Structures are given as structure tokens and as C-alpha cells.
Amino acid sequence: MLNLTKSLKGRLAIYFSLAIVFSLLISGFLSAGLVQHYLRQRNISDLESQAETLAGQIQSEGLPQQRYNVDLERMYGIRAIIVPYQDQAISKLPGAGSGNHVPLDRLTPLKWDSLIKGQTTVQQVRLPGFGDREVVMVAHVFNAGGGPAGAVVLAKPISQLQPFRPLAGWFIISAAVSLVVSLLLAFLLARRLSRPLHEITQAATAVAAGDFSSELGVHSRDEIGRLADAFRYMSEEVQKSQEQQREFVINVSHELRTPLTAIAGHTQALKEGVADDPQAVAASLKVIEAETRRLSRLIEDLLSVAKLDARQFGLRNDAVLVGGVLSDVADRFSREAAQSQVELAIAGSSGEFKINTDPDRLRQIVSNLVHNALVYTPAGGKVTMSYRRAAAKVEIEVADTGAGIDADDLPHVFDRFYKSANGKKPAGLGLGLSISRQLARAMGGDITVSSTPGKGSRFVVTLPG
């Protein structure tokens, strides 16, 4: 019994069985009560018909013989009693005063007011000669000499009006058969319900162990089917997440190794005096500085991703001059733009204005977009920042004249670690655009992109104004 309760299938079988047993008991008691009531009413109706028939026979043939009463009681358990109403009228019956007829009984109480009106009465009383048992007494009047002469009474013990015992055996047998069949069906139904859950459990265990190859064979349209669909979706997402995590580790290792290798190589050269002339030393220091900035940006991106995923970043709500933020970003990237021979400019605006937002996060978003534009814009190109009000929002635009983005890649530019269909990989880890969109959405806005291959791209940050 303990083993059954430990499994869902066992508990379902037990619950179904208990429900079936209680249902059988309740239906059995109700059925027994209805059958007993029906048998009682039918027997009383039969007694009424027999009393009326016997009363008619007495009127036409006289009082019945004593032998009739003996046979009636022996065969049907019914006792006939003749109760006189008027002795003179009784003497006028056919055959009165002759033969061994049923004796008259003047002690049995009857409802003469109803009987005289021609009604058949039914009473439940205790009569002498029946022991201590209650009997049903059915009476009907008979006439003689133009008036009521008496009443014929048919009495039968109540216990014999409800002959349920002969049927009890059949009820027990049918209940037992129904119980066995129901328990079998309950077990089969419990197994049918628990089987898909068992399959889902096995699949979940396999996924937890890193095995995504098992195919879940549950395809119903009920709640369990929806659970299976949700599990498949979860399994696919977990698999994608693990693949992204593996790719993330590989990419991070590569991106960290490249600047560290460059820094280590140039540092060793300076240490050993390989680069001894001023120009070589300046070139090595320039490489070390560039790789240090690259390494710092990479670490900053990784920290931002960790905070975004853990939802551990806070947002301020300060009054910020939009033009001031763009000027700060332009100053920060002016040297990088000059080294890349790319023009970095801020387009004119209808006027300076403030918005309530987080200045550091806004600066981070615009910086990521400008850095990305500088990476993909060749020498002689241009990166332009602009801002404007649009209805109740503020739009900040970063446009470049770079290579542009292919139409197939455009929907995925904000995906982490995305690698284009033509095999081109973004510079760095490909986290900057993803981080920027997540930050913009956390601030109540969004980032959209449009691009024409060969002519450049246009990123628009929309924030509440």
C-alpha cells in the first residue's frame, strides 16, 4: 500500500477506486430504498384490488369459508377478517347462517366514515394474532339489504410487503462485478494519465544531465499536452542557452587572448630594448594603449551583460541635456575617429532641451552605437549624431556611411554573438548593440535600425520625452 501511494499512478488508482466505492454505496442505498418503496406500494395496491374483489364476491355469494382464509394466509401471507357494521344486514347475505365461514371480528378498529362512502382504507396497526409485528390493514365495505353490512379486511405484516431479501443477493453480485470492473478501469485510466507525466519526468532528467536527444512522444491537446509543449520549448531554450554559453566562453577567451598577447609582446619588446628608437617606442605604446582600451571595453561589456541578466542594475531619473550627452560622446571618440580617418559630427538641432533619464546609461547606449559605427565605417566616411523631439518622445540618431547591413542580417543585429549568414563576424563579441537595446527598453524606450548595403546604417534611440 505504501508503494502505491508513492507514485502518481498509485494515488490516482486509489482515489478513483474510493470514488467508485462511495458512488456504488450511495447508489446502492438509494436503489434499495426506491425498490423497497416500490414493492410496498405495489403490494398495498394489490391488497386494495383483492379487498374490492372479495367485497364484491361477498355481496353476491356470501361470506367466504374458513378454508379460504387458511389457504389465503398459507399461500400469500394474507389474513382475511370480516368486520360487521350491522348484524341484521349481515344476515341478509346469500348463504348466511350456513357453512363454516370466516368468523366475524368486532374488535378491529376501522374508519367507517370513509368506508361507508365507498372508499378503500389503508391503516398500519398492530392486530392480535400477528404477535408484536405491525401489519398493513386494507379494508373495503360490502353491502346487503340496501345498506352497508360490514367490511372485508385484508391484513399482511409490513415485513412481507418489502420482499427485498431475494433481490439482495443479485444486488451484491452486481455490485461486486461493477466494483471489479471499475477498479480495473480506474487502474488503466490512472496508468494512461500518469504515463505522459512519466515520459516528461524522464525527459527532464535527461535534459538535466545534458542530453537533449530524447524525443518527447506526448502530443495530446489537454493540459498534459500543453505541459509537454512547454517542456519542449524550455528544452530548446536551454539547449540554445548552453550553446550560446559555450560560444560565449570561446569568444571571450579569443577576445581576451588577442589584446593580452599584443600587450605582452610589445611590453616584452620595450623591456628587452628591441624597440629602442623613439618612433618604435611610440608605436608600441600606441598599440598597448589601443589594446588596453579594447580590453577595458570588453570587460565593461561583460559586466553590463552580467548585470542585465541578473537584473542588478539601477536607473537614475535626472534632468539631462541631450546635446550635452552627445558632446561628451563626441569628445570621447574624437581621437579614435581621427585615427580611423572618419569624421565624427553632431548635426544641428532645433534647440537644446532636457529629458528625465539616467545620464550614464544614455551615454553608454550612444557610445556603443558610435563605437559600432566607427568600426564599420571606412576611412573617409562620416558618423553623424543628431537628436530631436517627436511628439511625446525624444529620438537620438547615429548614422554612418559605412558598408551597411545585409537584409538577412538586419533582424538579428541586436542578438548576442550573432554571426551573419555570409560568415562575417562582428568586431568584438557582438554585445554592444544587444546591451544598448536592453538598456533602452529598461528606460522605457527602444532602438530601431535601418540600413542600405553599401551606403550605411541608421540607428534611432527612442526615449520618453
Kinemage of the C-alpha trace (Angstrom):
@kinemage 1
@onewidth
@group {chain A} dominant
@subgroup {mainchain}
@vectorlist {calphas} color= white
{ca met a 1} P 0.000 0.000 0.000
{ca leu a 2} L 2.875 2.373 0.820
{ca asn a 3} L 4.447 1.747 -2.576
{ca leu a 4} L 1.186 2.654 -4.301
{ca thr a 5} L 0.928 5.995 -2.502
{ca lys a 6} L 4.473 6.957 -3.527
{ca ser a 7} L 3.602 7.128 -7.222
{ca leu a 8} L 1.061 9.310 -9.005
{ca lys a 9} L -0.342 6.277 -10.789
{ca gly a 10} L -0.946 4.503 -7.480
{ca arg a 11} L -2.558 7.532 -5.861
{ca leu a 12} L -4.805 8.114 -8.878
{ca ala a 13} L -5.872 4.447 -8.820
{ca ile a 14} L -6.663 4.698 -5.092
{ca tyr a 15} L -8.591 7.970 -5.488
{ca phe a 16} L -10.590 6.613 -8.422
{ca ser a 17} L -11.306 3.388 -6.510
{ca leu a 18} L -12.503 5.239 -3.417
{ca ala a 19} L -14.727 7.461 -5.538
{ca ile a 20} L -16.181 4.404 -7.260
{ca val a 21} L -16.766 2.561 -3.957
{ca phe a 22} L -18.536 5.562 -2.415
{ca ser a 23} L -20.602 6.011 -5.574
{ca leu a 24} L -21.625 2.340 -5.511
{ca leu a 25} L -22.554 2.523 -1.819
{ca ile a 26} L -24.627 5.672 -2.268
{ca ser a 27} L -26.331 4.387 -5.414
{ca gly a 28} L -26.885 1.009 -3.721
{ca phe a 29} L -28.605 2.539 -0.680
{ca leu a 30} L -30.720 4.803 -2.880
{ca ser a 31} L -31.655 1.915 -5.164
{ca ala a 32} L -32.558 -0.316 -2.193
{ca gly a 33} L -34.761 2.409 -0.733
{ca leu a 34} L -36.504 3.040 -4.048
{ca val a 35} L -37.051 -0.696 -4.639
{ca gln a 36} L -38.455 -1.190 -1.146
{ca his a 37} L -40.793 1.762 -1.561
{ca tyr a 38} L -41.927 0.488 -4.956
{ca leu a 39} L -42.562 -3.073 -3.657
{ca arg a 40} L -44.500 -1.746 -0.655
{ca gln a 41} L -46.731 0.436 -2.789
{ca arg a 42} L -47.295 -2.339 -5.311
{ca asn a 43} L -48.277 -4.837 -2.584
{ca ile a 44} L -50.645 -2.345 -0.987
{ca ser a 45} L -52.216 -1.705 -4.388
{ca asp a 46} L -52.641 -5.467 -4.859
{ca leu a 47} L -54.275 -5.734 -1.439
{ca glu a 48} L -56.694 -2.952 -2.328
{ca ser a 49} L -57.689 -4.742 -5.544
{ca gln a 50} L -58.101 -8.045 -3.706
{ca ala a 51} L -60.199 -6.404 -0.972
{ca glu a 52} L -62.529 -4.825 -3.531
{ca thr a 53} L -62.831 -8.121 -5.390
{ca leu a 54} L -63.522 -10.076 -2.204
{ca ala a 55} L -66.128 -7.493 -1.106
{ca gly a 56} L -67.932 -7.949 -4.430
{ca gln a 57} L -67.861 -11.732 -4.049
{ca ile a 58} L -69.312 -11.475 -0.526
{ca gln a 59} L -72.188 -9.344 -1.805
{ca ser a 60} L -73.008 -11.884 -4.483
{ca glu a 61} L -72.002 -15.212 -2.898
{ca gly a 62} L -71.951 -14.620 0.849
{ca leu a 63} L -69.206 -14.865 3.429
{ca pro a 64} L -66.119 -16.871 2.425
{ca gln a 65} L -65.420 -20.213 4.001
{ca gln a 66} L -62.839 -20.638 6.731
{ca arg a 67} L -60.804 -22.820 4.378
{ca tyr a 68} L -60.441 -19.809 2.042
{ca asn a 69} L -58.814 -17.810 4.797
{ca val a 70} L -56.416 -20.647 5.638
{ca asp a 71} L -55.380 -21.026 2.020
{ca leu a 72} L -55.001 -17.241 1.625
{ca glu a 73} L -52.702 -16.958 4.618
{ca arg a 74} L -50.664 -20.037 3.703
{ca met a 75} L -50.097 -19.020 0.093
{ca tyr a 76} L -49.786 -15.236 0.325
{ca gly a 77} L -49.338 -14.449 4.000
{ca ile a 78} L -52.625 -12.517 3.944
{ca arg a 79} L -55.292 -12.887 6.599
{ca ala a 80} L -58.931 -12.059 5.764
{ca ile a 81} L -61.066 -10.506 8.514
{ca ile a 82} L -64.790 -9.781 8.322
{ca val a 83} L -65.873 -6.840 10.478
{ca pro a 84} L -69.698 -6.406 10.745
{ca tyr a 85} L -71.288 -2.978 10.561
{ca gln a 86} L -74.928 -4.081 11.004
{ca asp a 87} L -75.675 -7.620 12.143
{ca gln a 88} L -79.146 -7.508 10.567
{ca ala a 89} L -77.618 -6.647 7.200
{ca ile a 90} L -75.080 -9.478 7.595
{ca ser a 91} L -77.974 -11.931 7.981
{ca lys a 92} L -79.301 -10.842 4.600
{ca leu a 93} L -76.176 -12.017 2.730
{ca pro a 94} L -76.565 -15.082 0.499
{ca gly a 95} L -75.939 -18.268 2.483
{ca ala a 96} L -75.985 -16.507 5.832
{ca gly a 97} L -76.197 -18.849 8.790
{ca ser a 98} L -74.965 -21.868 6.874
{ca gly a 99} L -71.484 -23.359 6.460
{ca asn a 100} L -68.144 -22.799 8.191
{ca his a 101} L -67.463 -19.236 7.058
{ca val a 102} L -64.829 -16.796 8.222
{ca pro a 103} L -65.735 -15.688 11.776
{ca leu a 104} L -66.778 -12.102 12.404
{ca asp a 105} L -64.400 -9.771 14.226
{ca arg a 106} L -65.991 -6.874 16.097
{ca leu a 107} L -62.771 -5.603 17.742
{ca thr a 108} L -60.803 -4.422 14.729
{ca pro a 109} L -60.940 -0.592 14.535
{ca leu a 110} L -61.931 0.743 11.135
{ca lys a 111} L -62.561 4.137 9.551
{ca trp a 112} L -66.241 3.619 8.947
{ca asp a 113} L -66.892 7.195 7.796
{ca ser a 114} L -64.651 6.630 4.783
{ca leu a 115} L -65.723 3.048 4.182
{ca ile a 116} L -69.418 3.917 4.054
{ca lys a 117} L -68.575 6.418 1.273
{ca gly a 118} L -67.214 3.520 -0.798
{ca gln a 119} L -63.529 4.297 -0.173
{ca thr a 120} L -60.836 1.714 0.439
{ca thr a 121} L -58.874 2.495 3.605
{ca val a 122} L -55.260 1.619 4.409
{ca gln a 123} L -54.075 1.527 8.020
{ca gln a 124} L -50.853 0.490 9.745
{ca val a 125} L -51.714 -1.061 13.101
{ca arg a 126} L -50.915 -3.910 15.483
{ca leu a 127} L -53.556 -6.657 15.490
{ca pro a 128} L -53.999 -9.630 17.793
{ca gly a 129} L -52.770 -12.830 16.257
{ca phe a 130} L -49.787 -11.262 14.497
{ca gly a 131} L -47.521 -11.192 17.529
{ca asp a 132} L -45.781 -7.894 18.018
{ca arg a 133} L -45.465 -7.176 14.322
{ca glu a 134} L -47.032 -4.202 12.592
{ca val a 135} L -49.415 -5.003 9.783
{ca val a 136} L -50.925 -3.128 6.886
{ca met a 137} L -54.683 -3.399 7.005
{ca val a 138} L -56.699 -2.751 3.826
{ca ala a 139} L -60.477 -2.549 4.228
{ca his a 140} L -63.367 -2.242 1.789
{ca val a 141} L -67.106 -2.164 2.601
{ca phe a 142} L -69.676 -4.653 1.275
{ca asn a 143} L -73.458 -4.075 1.183
{ca ala a 144} L -76.502 -6.191 1.898
{ca gly a 145} L -80.208 -5.347 2.088
{ca gly a 146} L -79.674 -1.951 0.507
{ca gly a 147} L -77.055 -0.686 3.009
{ca pro a 148} L -73.568 -1.319 4.367
{ca ala a 149} L -73.362 -4.651 6.089
{ca gly a 150} L -69.686 -4.774 7.010
{ca ala a 151} L -66.161 -4.580 5.714
{ca val a 152} L -63.693 -7.127 4.435
{ca val a 153} L -60.222 -6.565 5.851
{ca leu a 154} L -57.013 -7.998 4.354
{ca ala a 155} L -54.092 -7.785 6.780
{ca lys a 156} L -50.443 -8.515 5.958
{ca pro a 157} L -47.275 -7.982 8.018
{ca ile a 158} L -45.211 -4.989 6.855
{ca ser a 159} L -42.092 -7.124 6.661
{ca gln a 160} L -43.721 -9.195 3.924
{ca leu a 161} L -44.660 -6.119 1.908
{ca gln a 162} L -40.953 -5.447 1.199
{ca pro a 163} L -39.528 -8.746 -0.072
{ca phe a 164} L -36.075 -7.283 -0.699
{ca arg a 165} L -34.053 -10.231 0.536
{ca pro a 166} L -34.456 -12.298 -2.666
{ca leu a 167} L -33.086 -9.324 -4.605
{ca ala a 168} L -30.299 -8.539 -2.132
{ca gly a 169} L -28.126 -11.367 -3.461
{ca trp a 170} L -28.370 -10.081 -7.015
{ca phe a 171} L -27.594 -6.567 -5.827
{ca ile a 172} L -24.469 -7.789 -4.027
{ca ile a 173} L -23.299 -9.818 -7.035
{ca ser a 174} L -23.859 -6.964 -9.470
{ca ala a 175} L -22.144 -4.514 -7.093
{ca ala a 176} L -19.144 -6.825 -6.753
{ca val a 177} L -18.841 -7.253 -10.530
{ca ser a 178} L -19.211 -3.494 -11.055
{ca leu a 179} L -16.562 -2.859 -8.403
{ca val a 180} L -14.044 -5.229 -10.013
{ca val a 181} L -14.627 -3.777 -13.484
{ca ser a 182} L -14.479 -0.230 -12.146
{ca leu a 183} L -11.230 -0.866 -10.277
{ca leu a 184} L -9.693 -2.304 -13.429
{ca leu a 185} L -10.810 0.725 -15.438
{ca ala a 186} L -9.519 3.023 -12.680
{ca phe a 187} L -6.096 1.366 -12.838
{ca leu a 188} L -5.992 1.614 -16.638
{ca leu a 189} L -7.104 5.255 -16.541
{ca ala a 190} L -4.524 6.087 -13.860
{ca arg a 191} L -1.793 4.463 -15.922
{ca arg a 192} L -2.928 6.340 -19.026
{ca leu a 193} L -2.858 9.657 -17.171
{ca ser a 194} L 0.479 9.042 -15.459
{ca arg a 195} L 2.342 7.633 -18.480
{ca pro a 196} L 2.893 11.003 -20.241
{ca leu a 197} L 3.955 12.546 -16.929
{ca his a 198} L 6.446 9.715 -16.520
{ca glu a 199} L 7.790 10.407 -20.017
{ca ile a 200} L 8.121 14.114 -19.222
{ca thr a 201} L 9.942 13.252 -15.978
{ca gln a 202} L 12.401 11.016 -17.836
{ca ala a 203} L 12.959 13.701 -20.483
{ca ala a 204} L 13.520 16.330 -17.772
{ca thr a 205} L 16.077 14.074 -16.088
{ca ala a 206} L 17.858 13.613 -19.412
{ca val a 207} L 17.891 17.370 -20.070
{ca ala a 208} L 19.263 17.990 -16.565
{ca ala a 209} L 22.090 15.578 -17.435
{ca gly a 210} L 22.793 17.496 -20.663
{ca asp a 211} L 21.128 15.017 -23.048
{ca phe a 212} L 18.834 16.837 -25.481
{ca ser a 213} L 18.486 13.942 -27.929
{ca ser a 214} L 15.437 12.287 -26.358
{ca glu a 215} L 12.190 12.982 -28.232
{ca leu a 216} L 9.107 13.541 -26.088
{ca gly a 217} L 6.224 11.486 -27.517
{ca val a 218} L 3.330 13.348 -25.825
{ca his a 219} L 1.109 15.148 -28.366
{ca ser a 220} L -2.334 15.489 -26.743
{ca arg a 221} L -4.448 18.659 -26.710
{ca asp a 222} L -5.227 18.653 -22.987
{ca glu a 223} L -3.358 20.161 -20.031
{ca ile a 224} L -0.694 17.431 -20.158
{ca gly a 225} L -0.172 18.119 -23.867
{ca arg a 226} L 0.303 21.820 -23.131
{ca leu a 227} L 2.757 20.877 -20.379
{ca ala a 228} L 4.679 18.747 -22.894
{ca asp a 229} L 4.740 21.631 -25.392
{ca ala a 230} L 6.027 23.969 -22.686
{ca phe a 231} L 8.698 21.426 -21.780
{ca arg a 232} L 9.806 21.133 -25.422
{ca tyr a 233} L 10.058 24.904 -25.671
{ca met a 234} L 12.010 25.036 -22.407
{ca ser a 235} L 14.341 22.275 -23.600
{ca glu a 236} L 15.017 24.125 -26.855
{ca glu a 237} L 15.725 27.355 -24.997
{ca val a 238} L 18.033 25.592 -22.533
{ca gln a 239} L 19.882 23.974 -25.428
{ca lys a 240} L 20.242 27.346 -27.171
{ca ser a 241} L 21.395 28.918 -23.920
{ca gln a 242} L 24.046 26.258 -23.411
{ca glu a 243} L 25.238 26.631 -26.984
{ca gln a 244} L 25.417 30.387 -26.548
{ca gln a 245} L 27.270 29.900 -23.288
{ca arg a 246} L 29.846 27.645 -24.934
{ca glu a 247} L 30.221 30.103 -27.800
{ca phe a 248} L 30.454 32.917 -25.280
{ca val a 249} L 33.331 31.231 -23.442
{ca ile a 250} L 35.140 30.589 -26.727
{ca asn a 251} L 34.629 34.163 -27.940
{ca val a 252} L 35.633 35.700 -24.615
{ca ser a 253} L 38.758 33.547 -24.486
{ca his a 254} L 39.689 34.629 -28.009
{ca glu a 255} L 38.901 38.303 -27.420
{ca leu a 256} L 40.876 38.344 -24.178
{ca arg a 257} L 43.812 36.473 -25.627
{ca thr a 258} L 44.248 38.832 -28.611
{ca pro a 259} L 44.803 42.113 -26.704
{ca leu a 260} L 46.733 40.396 -23.939
{ca thr a 261} L 49.047 38.801 -26.486
{ca ala a 262} L 49.597 42.156 -28.200
{ca ile a 263} L 50.208 43.944 -24.890
{ca ala a 264} L 52.569 41.220 -23.699
{ca gly a 265} L 54.517 41.231 -26.999
{ca his a 266} L 55.056 44.989 -27.131
{ca thr a 267} L 55.822 45.153 -23.410
{ca gln a 268} L 58.472 42.449 -23.840
{ca ala a 269} L 59.925 44.325 -26.813
{ca leu a 270} L 60.190 47.529 -24.796
{ca lys a 271} L 61.665 45.652 -21.861
{ca glu a 272} L 64.335 43.942 -23.935
{ca gly a 273} L 65.159 47.099 -25.865
{ca val a 274} L 64.126 45.710 -29.216
{ca ala a 275} L 62.195 48.913 -29.888
{ca asp a 276} L 64.863 51.456 -28.994
{ca asp a 277} L 64.230 54.313 -31.385
{ca pro a 278} L 61.546 56.865 -30.391
{ca gln a 279} L 59.203 56.021 -33.293
{ca ala a 280} L 59.206 52.272 -32.484
{ca val a 281} L 58.648 53.002 -28.807
{ca ala a 282} L 55.763 55.344 -29.665
{ca ala a 283} L 54.237 52.727 -31.965
{ca ser a 284} L 54.462 50.050 -29.255
{ca leu a 285} L 52.934 52.370 -26.686
{ca lys a 286} L 50.156 53.222 -29.134
{ca val a 287} L 49.369 49.519 -29.623
{ca ile a 288} L 49.431 48.919 -25.870
{ca glu a 289} L 47.067 51.855 -25.341
{ca ala a 290} L 44.664 50.713 -28.071
{ca glu a 291} L 44.606 47.125 -26.828
{ca thr a 292} L 44.125 48.345 -23.265
{ca arg a 293} L 41.099 50.373 -24.362
{ca arg a 294} L 39.800 47.345 -26.221
{ca leu a 295} L 40.300 45.156 -23.178
{ca ser a 296} L 38.595 47.730 -20.956
{ca arg a 297} L 35.581 47.911 -23.308
{ca leu a 298} L 35.351 44.127 -23.388
{ca ile a 299} L 35.353 43.905 -19.596
{ca glu a 300} L 32.773 46.699 -19.409
{ca asp a 301} L 30.520 44.855 -21.870
{ca leu a 302} L 30.835 41.597 -19.937
{ca leu a 303} L 29.978 43.370 -16.684
{ca ser a 304} L 26.958 45.025 -18.317
{ca val a 305} L 25.705 41.679 -19.644
{ca ala a 306} L 26.032 40.095 -16.206
{ca lys a 307} L 24.130 42.953 -14.544
{ca leu a 308} L 21.395 42.938 -17.200
{ca asp a 309} L 20.890 39.182 -16.946
{ca ala a 310} L 20.809 39.314 -13.147
{ca arg a 311} L 18.632 42.476 -13.179
{ca gln a 312} L 21.066 44.054 -10.752
{ca phe a 313} L 21.387 47.447 -12.447
{ca gly a 314} L 19.690 50.582 -11.235
{ca leu a 315} L 18.329 53.527 -13.190
{ca arg a 316} L 18.503 57.146 -12.171
{ca asn a 317} L 15.944 59.750 -13.209
{ca asp a 318} L 17.821 63.023 -13.602
{ca ala a 319} L 17.267 66.033 -15.842
{ca val a 320} L 19.732 65.514 -18.683
{ca leu a 321} L 20.748 67.803 -21.561
{ca val a 322} L 20.601 65.552 -24.611
{ca gly a 323} L 23.017 67.699 -26.565
{ca gly a 324} L 25.449 67.620 -23.658
{ca val a 325} L 25.468 63.808 -23.624
{ca leu a 326} L 26.178 63.711 -27.370
{ca ser a 327} L 29.004 66.255 -26.943
{ca asp a 328} L 30.577 64.075 -24.231
{ca val a 329} L 30.413 61.024 -26.508
{ca ala a 330} L 31.905 63.006 -29.393
{ca asp a 331} L 34.817 64.159 -27.188
{ca arg a 332} L 35.425 60.595 -26.004
{ca phe a 333} L 35.626 59.143 -29.525
{ca ser a 334} L 37.247 62.108 -31.286
{ca arg a 335} L 40.719 60.604 -31.067
{ca glu a 336} L 39.541 57.178 -32.254
{ca ala a 337} L 37.680 58.803 -35.155
{ca ala a 338} L 40.735 60.811 -36.115
{ca gln a 339} L 42.927 57.714 -36.056
{ca ser a 340} L 40.398 55.923 -38.296
{ca gln a 341} L 40.160 58.978 -40.558
{ca val a 342} L 36.401 59.103 -40.038
{ca glu a 343} L 34.556 62.365 -39.496
{ca leu a 344} L 32.506 62.399 -36.264
{ca ala a 345} L 29.946 65.202 -36.102
{ca ile a 346} L 26.799 66.347 -34.285
{ca ala a 347} L 24.097 67.608 -36.607
{ca gly a 348} L 22.180 70.783 -35.814
{ca ser a 349} L 19.012 70.670 -33.699
{ca ser a 350} L 16.067 72.964 -33.324
{ca gly a 351} L 17.230 73.734 -29.791
{ca glu a 352} L 18.720 72.237 -26.676
{ca phe a 353} L 16.323 70.528 -24.266
{ca lys a 354} L 16.315 68.241 -21.259
{ca ile a 355} L 14.760 64.857 -20.586
{ca asn a 356} L 14.416 62.923 -17.357
{ca thr a 357} L 16.511 59.778 -17.675
{ca asp a 358} L 19.704 58.086 -16.499
{ca pro a 359} L 22.630 60.075 -17.950
{ca asp a 360} L 25.203 57.294 -17.512
{ca arg a 361} L 23.028 54.683 -19.247
{ca leu a 362} L 22.149 57.111 -22.058
{ca arg a 363} L 25.856 57.878 -22.524
{ca gln a 364} L 26.587 54.125 -22.604
{ca ile a 365} L 23.919 53.499 -25.277
{ca val a 366} L 25.132 56.309 -27.561
{ca ser a 367} L 28.765 55.295 -27.000
{ca asn a 368} L 28.054 51.726 -28.096
{ca leu a 369} L 26.320 52.955 -31.241
{ca val a 370} L 29.104 55.406 -32.126
{ca his a 371} L 31.823 52.815 -31.479
{ca asn a 372} L 29.974 50.300 -33.665
{ca ala a 373} L 29.605 52.924 -36.443
{ca leu a 374} L 33.320 53.810 -36.301
{ca val a 375} L 34.293 50.130 -36.581
{ca tyr a 376} L 32.271 49.580 -39.761
{ca thr a 377} L 32.873 52.942 -41.437
{ca pro a 378} L 35.936 53.015 -43.715
{ca ala a 379} L 38.456 55.870 -43.878
{ca gly a 380} L 36.955 58.972 -45.438
{ca gly a 381} L 33.491 58.147 -44.147
{ca lys a 382} L 31.300 60.012 -41.703
{ca val a 383} L 29.424 59.239 -38.480
{ca thr a 384} L 26.715 61.735 -37.560
{ca met a 385} L 24.830 62.102 -34.257
{ca ser a 386} L 21.582 64.071 -34.067
{ca tyr a 387} L 18.599 64.471 -31.749
{ca arg a 388} L 15.060 65.834 -31.968
{ca arg a 389} L 11.667 65.742 -30.298
{ca ala a 390} L 8.928 63.627 -31.866
{ca ala a 391} L 5.523 64.002 -30.220
{ca ala a 392} L 5.972 62.931 -26.564
{ca lys a 393} L 9.277 61.183 -27.294
{ca val a 394} L 12.889 62.041 -27.983
{ca glu a 395} L 14.815 60.481 -30.871
{ca ile a 396} L 18.604 60.228 -30.877
{ca glu a 397} L 20.056 59.131 -34.200
{ca val a 398} L 23.502 57.700 -35.031
{ca ala a 399} L 24.047 57.399 -38.796
{ca asp a 400} L 27.138 56.281 -40.695
{ca thr a 401} L 28.284 55.955 -44.288
{ca gly a 402} L 29.798 52.515 -43.780
{ca ala a 403} L 29.280 49.192 -45.522
{ca gly a 404} L 25.699 48.799 -44.309
{ca ile a 405} L 23.945 45.631 -43.141
{ca asp a 406} L 22.609 42.849 -45.357
{ca ala a 407} L 18.828 42.398 -45.355
{ca asp a 408} L 19.164 38.851 -43.975
{ca asp a 409} L 21.268 40.070 -41.055
{ca leu a 410} L 19.225 43.159 -40.212
{ca pro a 411} L 16.659 41.383 -37.929
{ca his a 412} L 19.498 39.831 -35.902
{ca val a 413} L 21.850 42.759 -35.321
{ca phe a 414} L 20.666 43.047 -31.692
{ca asp a 415} L 21.193 39.314 -30.944
{ca arg a 416} L 24.134 38.405 -28.792
{ca phe a 417} L 27.116 36.787 -30.531
{ca tyr a 418} L 25.238 36.830 -33.838
{ca lys a 419} L 27.258 35.645 -36.827
{ca ser a 420} L 25.950 36.722 -40.219
{ca ala a 421} L 24.859 34.225 -42.843
{ca asn a 422} L 27.802 35.128 -45.084
{ca gly a 423} L 30.202 34.206 -42.316
{ca lys a 424} L 31.096 37.770 -41.291
{ca lys a 425} L 31.642 38.122 -37.590
{ca pro a 426} L 31.232 41.415 -35.742
{ca ala a 427} L 34.243 43.074 -34.269
{ca gly a 428} L 34.476 42.095 -30.631
{ca leu a 429} L 31.887 39.845 -29.018
{ca gly a 430} L 28.858 41.420 -30.661
{ca leu a 431} L 27.455 42.510 -27.297
{ca gly a 432} L 27.295 46.290 -27.697
{ca leu a 433} L 24.067 46.504 -29.706
{ca ser a 434} L 22.358 43.879 -27.558
{ca ile a 435} L 23.296 45.737 -24.370
{ca ser a 436} L 22.142 49.050 -25.841
{ca arg a 437} L 18.697 47.752 -26.773
{ca gln a 438} L 18.211 46.118 -23.361
{ca leu a 439} L 19.139 49.364 -21.631
{ca ala a 440} L 16.873 51.429 -23.887
{ca arg a 441} L 13.924 49.153 -23.193
{ca ala a 442} L 14.640 49.235 -19.460
{ca met a 443} L 14.469 53.037 -19.698
{ca gly a 444} L 11.049 52.861 -21.371
{ca gly a 445} L 12.236 53.221 -24.958
{ca asp a 446} L 13.706 51.169 -27.772
{ca ile a 447} L 16.258 51.130 -30.601
{ca thr a 448} L 15.427 50.608 -34.280
{ca val a 449} L 17.745 50.175 -37.241
{ca ser a 450} L 17.542 50.712 -40.977
{ca ser a 451} L 20.330 50.104 -43.456
{ca thr a 452} L 21.196 50.122 -47.139
{ca pro a 453} L 24.094 47.817 -48.085
{ca gly a 454} L 26.969 49.891 -49.467
{ca lys a 455} L 25.532 53.204 -48.233
{ca gly a 456} L 25.442 52.937 -44.457
{ca ser a 457} L 23.211 52.326 -41.456
{ca arg a 458} L 20.962 54.418 -39.252
{ca phe a 459} L 20.234 53.610 -35.582
{ca val a 460} L 17.488 55.542 -33.780
{ca val a 461} L 17.134 55.541 -29.984
{ca thr a 462} L 13.608 56.455 -28.859
{ca leu a 463} L 13.078 57.516 -25.215
{ca pro a 464} L 10.169 59.087 -23.306
{ca gly a 465} L 10.366 62.879 -23.631
